[in-house]
Amino acid sequence: LWLLDLPQKTEKVREVIARVGGPEGVRRGVMVGDRATDVEAGRANGLTCIGSLYGFGSVEELECADRTIESIGALPDVLRELERA
């Protein structure tokens, strides 16, 4: 089990963004997670945050997310909505 506190999680997200963004960086991105610390780490890195209610976090814990989903199957529709916005 890989548990990270918020500063470590924020840094890990930053590292992933740097790797996938290359020299030009990442213009837009989405963080999907099942805990409030996932949302906070994503937000700290400028990402739109989607709370996954099918994981460990509760509805109340994930209120801070920009959107929530109840199954992975709902993710494509939410991503399309975000793209249109």
C-alpha positions, -999 to 999 in steps of 0.1 A, spaced: 0 0 0 14 33 -11 3 61 12 16 97 9 10 127 29 -1 159 11 33 175 5 47 142 -9 16 136 -30 17 172 -44 54 167 -53 47 133 -70 19 149 -91 43 178 -100 69 152 -111 44 134 -133 33 166 -149 69 175 -157 75 141 -172 45 140 -195 46 177 -203 82 178 -216 99 211 -221 67 229 -230 49 218 -199 13 207 -195 -14 232 -206 -44 214 -191 -48 183 -170 -72 164 -148 -65 146 -115 -88 117 -106 -86 105 -70 -105 89 -42 -92 110 -13 -93 147 -4 -55 147 -5 -56 136 -42 -79 166 -49 -57 190 -29 -25 177 -47 -41 181 -81 -54 216 -73 -20 226 -60 -6 217 -94 -33 236 -113 -54 206 -124 -91 201 -126 -100 175 -99 -125 147 -102 -133 127 -71 -139 90 -75 -167 79 -52 -161 43 -60 -128 44 -40 -120 50 -3 -132 86 1 -167 95 11 -190 119 -6 -183 144 22 -146 140 18 -147 146 -19 -170 177 -18 -139 198 -26 -135 181 -60 -146 200 -92 -167 170 -102 -173 135 -88 -180 102 -105 -196 70 -92 -178 47 -116 -149 47 -140 -174 44 -168 -187 79 -160 -152 94 -166 -154 99 -204 -187 119 -201 -172 141 -175 -141 147 -195 -163 156 -225 -182 181 -203 -150 197 -191 -137 199 -227 -168 218 -238 -166 242 -208 
